Amino acid sequence: MTVQKHTVNSLQKSSSFSFSFLLQKFISHLMKDGKKFKAEKILKNVLIKISLKGYSPVTILTLAVNNIKPIIEIRNVRSKGKSFQVPFPIKTSRQISIAFKTILETSKGKKNFENALVDELIASSNNQGQSVKLTNSVYKLAYKNRLNTRYRWF
């Protein structure tokens, strides 16, 4: 019986694969009306601006997503003529999608979108910022409605 040891190269390959997955997912959430090239250009500028501020873009993006992605979501369930807000656990792919949506939602509407996105990513990687507050509000709502979990059917 032999134990396989993880080498540095295998760890770098797995981390680069997960980062490329995050980049592709982020590009698809940034894209509007099928303009993928424009979304890639915006993301490239954002990553360059993060690196110019002295941070590593890989760690900033992964930390931001990990700090923002919610574990549960609130759904409305009707039972016996009443509507209940029920906390549901969600899969990791949906967690990442919700994280990207909240990041883009909080940085949208600002004067310069790219700079707002950079600031939001850096703030959320430090567990600060508007998107982290939104995620925490979801957790508070789920905590208040934790008694309604009996209405959850899988």
ZAMARGU-4260 file (C-alpha; in steps of 0.2 Angstrom, whole numbers, plus 5000, padded with zeros to 4 digits):
<rodrens>
0) 5000/5000/5000 | 5008/5016/4994 | 5003/5034/4999 | 5003/5046/4985 | 5010/5063/4990
5) 5004/5079/4982 | 5018/5088/4973 | 5018/5107/4970 | 5015/5105/4952 | 4999/5095/4955
10) 4993/5108/4967 | 4996/5122/4955 | 4987/5113/4941 | 4972/5110/4952 | 4972/5128/4958
15) 4974/5135/4941 | 4960/5124/4935 | 4948/5131/4948 | 4954/5149/4944 | 4951/5147/4926
20) 4934/5140/4930 | 4930/5155/4941 | 4936/5166/4927 | 4925/5158/4914 | 4910/5159/4926
25) 4914/5177/4930 | 4915/5181/4911 | 4898/5173/4908 | 4890/5183/4922 | 4898/5199/4915
30) 4893/5196/4897 | 4878/5206/4891 | 4869/5203/4874 | 4882/5189/4869 | 4897/5201/4869
35) 4910/5190/4876 | 4925/5199/4870 | 4919/5215/4879 | 4917/5205/4895 | 4934/5197/4894
40) 4942/5215/4891 | 4933/5221/4906 | 4939/5207/4917 | 4957/5208/4910 | 4957/5227/4915
45) 4950/5223/4932 | 4963/5210/4935 | 4977/5222/4929 | 4970/5236/4941 | 4970/5223/4956
50) 4988/5219/4952 | 4993/5237/4951 | 4986/5240/4968 | 4999/5227/4975 | 4987/5212/4977
55) 4987/5195/4968 | 4972/5194/4957 | 4971/5175/4959 | 4970/5176/4978 | 4959/5192/4978
60) 4946/5184/4967 | 4945/5167/4976 | 4945/5175/4993 | 4931/5187/4987 | 4920/5173/4980
65) 4923/5162/4996 | 4918/5176/5008 | 4903/5180/4998 | 4896/5164/4992 | 4881/5159/5003
70) 4878/5142/5010 | 4859/5143/5011 | 4846/5153/5002 | 4828/5158/5007 | 4814/5151/4997
75) 4795/5154/4998 | 4785/5138/5001 | 4766/5138/5002 | 4758/5125/5013 | 4740/5125/5020
80) 4736/5141/5012 | 4751/5150/5021 | 4767/5156/5013 | 4783/5152/5023 | 4801/5158/5021
85) 4811/5142/5021 | 4830/5141/5022 | 4837/5128/5009 | 4855/5122/5007 | 4862/5125/4989
90) 4875/5117/4978 | 4892/5125/4976 | 4890/5130/4958 | 4874/5139/4963 | 4884/5147/4977
95) 4897/5154/4965 | 4884/5160/4953 | 4875/5170/4968 | 4892/5177/4973 | 4896/5184/4956
100) 4878/5191/4954 | 4880/5200/4971 | 4897/5207/4967 | 4891/5213/4950 | 4875/5220/4958
105) 4884/5230/4971 | 4896/5238/4959 | 4883/5242/4946 | 4877/5259/4944 | 4893/5268/4950
110) 4902/5281/4939 | 4916/5270/4934 | 4911/5251/4934 | 4929/5244/4933 | 4935/5254/4947
115) 4920/5250/4958 | 4922/5231/4954 | 4940/5232/4959 | 4936/5241/4975 | 4922/5228/4979
120) 4933/5213/4975 | 4947/5219/4987 | 4934/5224/5001 | 4925/5208/5000 | 4942/5198/5000
125) 4945/5207/5017 | 4927/5202/5023 | 4921/5220/5021 | 4910/5228/5008 | 4892/5229/5002
130) 4891/5211/4995 | 4897/5203/5012 | 4883/5213/5021 | 4870/5206/5008 | 4876/5188/5012
135) 4876/5191/5031 | 4858/5198/5029 | 4853/5182/5021 | 4861/5172/5035 | 4851/5183/5048
140) 4835/5180/5038 | 4838/5161/5038 | 4842/5161/5057 | 4825/5170/5060 | 4816/5157/5049
145) 4825/5141/5055 | 4809/5134/5063 | 4801/5133/5045 | 4814/5120/5040 | 4800/5107/5042
150) 4792/5113/5027 | 4807/5109/5016 | 4805/5094/5004 | 4819/5088/4994
</rodrens>
